Amino acid sequence: MGFFQIITNLTDYPIFVTAYADHAVEAFELHALDDVLKPIRTARLIKTMTGL
């Protein structure tokens, strides 16, 4: 089973952490809560986590 097949079977909303902005489109198509780019900025991660 591939990564995106696993993600589509989740019942929660995942947060993607990637090094590539082009993955954001795929992440949001899979109903991701957010897509955080590497290198992770603390303020950005806190913003994402408080949105839960």
Buried (B, 14 or more C-beta within 10 A) or exposed (E): EEEEEEBEEEEEEBBBBBEEEEBBEBBEEBEBBBBBBEEEEEEEBEEBEEEE
